Amino acid sequence: MSYPTDKWATGLVEVYRERFSAWADRPIRLLEIGIDRGGSLLFWADLFRHPQAAIIGLDLQPPPGPWPDRVKALAGDQNDRRRLSQIAQEHGPFDLIIDDGSHFARETRHCFETLYGPALKVGGCYVIEDWAVGYWRGRDARYVGMVEFVAELLQRAPQLSMSAVAISLKPGQAYALFEKGATGWQA
């Protein structure tokens, strides 16, 4: 099945299907920041089939749907800490958080700092998509700092209780995945 999302064209649908297929029948809770036309929400709903799974999408102007019963598309700004916290309280804690929002360093940092600790379950994953925009030259200055932010998170892995990390720089598949552990990486 094809979904109206850039994740289909880039191959991220297959990456995520392979990575998270073991979760398919679990009642997971997912938050995706930046949903554009909402195609990725349909993909997640097909992947995570448990009737109690909850798929939450956040965008400045979410598409109207219609959505499967387990899917909600909510309006909100990724810079609004109060809104992010409200969503986390109402719909979390989450097993999976995907930041596919603006891809600007400030906004990406803001979401991570607001959601990773309190809103992500132990054993859950936080994914930053398109982080390699920080390598682009001659682009929007707001991308500057994305590479440094991901490198900073790697340096802080023990303090952030990260138990696993996956980084990809493939064209169209530049993502950084951070798995939250109970105690994090230990030497």
C-alpha positions in Angstrom: 0.0 0.0 0.0 1.2 3.5 -0.8 0.8 6.4 1.5 0.7 10.2 0.7 3.9 10.9 2.6 7.5 11.6 1.7 8.4 8.7 3.9 7.1 6.4 1.1 9.2 8.0 -1.6 12.4 8.1 0.5 12.0 4.5 1.8 11.6 5.5 5.4 8.3 3.5 5.4 10.3 0.3 4.9 12.9 1.4 7.4 10.3 2.0 10.1 8.3 -1.2 9.1 11.4 -3.3 9.7 12.5 -1.4 12.8 9.1 -1.5 14.6 7.3 -4.5 13.2 7.8 -6.3 16.6 5.6 -3.6 18.1 2.8 -4.1 15.5 0.4 -5.8 17.9 1.1 -3.8 21.0 -1.1 -1.0 22.3 1.6 1.6 21.6 1.2 5.3 21.9 2.8 7.4 19.2 3.3 11.1 18.7 4.5 12.5 15.3 5.4 16.2 15.1 4.9 17.5 11.5 2.3 15.5 9.6 1.9 17.5 6.4 -1.0 15.8 4.5 -1.3 13.0 7.1 -0.1 10.1 5.1 2.3 9.0 7.7 -0.5 8.8 10.3 -2.3 6.3 8.0 1.0 4.3 7.7 1.4 4.2 11.5 -2.2 3.1 11.9 -1.7 0.3 9.5 1.6 -0.7 11.1 0.4 -0.6 14.7 -2.8 -2.6 14.5 -3.7 -3.1 18.2 -7.2 -1.7 18.8 -5.9 0.3 21.8 -2.9 1.8 20.0 -3.0 5.6 19.8 -1.5 7.6 16.9 -1.3 11.3 17.6 -0.2 13.8 14.9 0.7 17.5 15.6 1.0 20.2 13.0 0.3 23.9 12.7 -2.5 23.2 10.3 -3.4 19.5 10.5 -5.3 18.0 7.6 -9.0 17.4 8.3 -9.0 13.6 7.8 -11.1 11.4 7.9 -8.9 9.3 10.3 -9.2 5.8 11.7 -10.6 5.8 15.3 -7.2 5.4 16.8 -5.7 8.4 15.0 -6.0 12.1 16.0 -4.5 15.0 14.1 -4.1 18.0 16.5 -3.2 21.6 15.9 -0.2 23.1 17.7 3.1 24.7 17.3 6.2 22.7 18.1 7.6 25.8 19.9 4.7 25.9 22.3 6.0 24.0 25.4 2.6 24.3 27.1 0.8 22.6 24.1 3.5 19.9 23.9 3.2 19.2 27.6 -0.6 19.2 27.4 -0.6 16.6 24.6 1.9 14.5 26.5 -0.3 14.6 29.6 -3.5 13.8 27.7 -2.1 11.1 25.3 1.2 9.9 26.6 3.5 8.7 27.8 4.6 7.6 24.3 6.4 4.6 23.0 7.5 6.4 19.9 8.0 10.1 19.2 8.9 11.2 15.7 10.0 14.8 15.1 9.4 15.5 11.4 8.5 19.1 12.0 10.4 22.2 10.8 13.9 20.6 10.9 15.2 23.8 12.3 17.7 23.4 15.1 16.0 25.6 17.7 12.6 23.9 17.2 14.1 20.4 17.2 16.0 21.1 20.4 12.9 22.6 22.0 10.7 19.5 21.3 13.4 17.1 22.5 14.0 18.9 25.7 10.2 19.1 26.4 9.3 15.5 25.5 12.2 13.1 25.7 12.4 12.8 29.5 8.8 13.1 30.8 6.8 12.0 27.8 8.8 9.0 26.5 8.5 5.6 28.1 11.5 3.5 29.1 12.1 1.3 26.0 10.6 3.9 23.8 12.3 5.6 20.8 12.6 9.3 19.9 13.4 9.9 16.2 14.7 13.1 14.7 14.1 13.0 11.0 16.0 15.0 8.4 18.7 16.1 10.9 21.3 16.2 8.0 19.8 19.5 6.8 22.5 20.9 9.0 25.1 19.8 6.4 23.3 21.7 3.6 25.2 24.7 2.3 23.4 27.9 1.2 20.1 26.9 2.8 17.9 28.4 5.5 20.1 29.6 8.4 17.7 28.0 10.8 19.1 24.5 9.8 22.5 25.5 11.3 23.0 23.6 14.5 21.1 20.4 13.6 24.3 18.3 13.2 25.7 19.8 16.4 22.5 19.0 18.3 22.5 15.3 17.3 26.3 15.2 18.2 25.5 16.7 21.6 22.8 14.1 22.3 25.3 11.4 21.5 27.7 12.9 24.0 25.0 13.1 26.6 23.7 9.6 26.0 24.6 8.3 29.5 23.0 11.3 31.3 19.9 11.0 29.1 19.5 7.3 29.9 19.9 6.3 26.3 20.3 2.5 25.8 20.7 2.5 22.0 21.2 4.9 19.1 20.8 4.5 15.3 22.0 7.2 12.9 21.4 7.3 9.2 22.8 9.7 6.6 21.3 8.0 3.5 19.8 10.5 1.1 16.1 11.0 2.1 16.7 8.8 5.2 18.7 11.0 7.5 17.3 10.1 10.9 18.7 9.9 14.4 16.9 7.4 16.7 17.4 7.4 20.4 16.1 4.6 22.6 15.4 5.4 26.2 16.7 3.0 28.8 16.0 2.6 32.5 19.6 3.6 33.3 21.1 4.3 30.0 24.4 3.2 28.6 26.9 1.9 31.1 30.6 1.4 30.6 
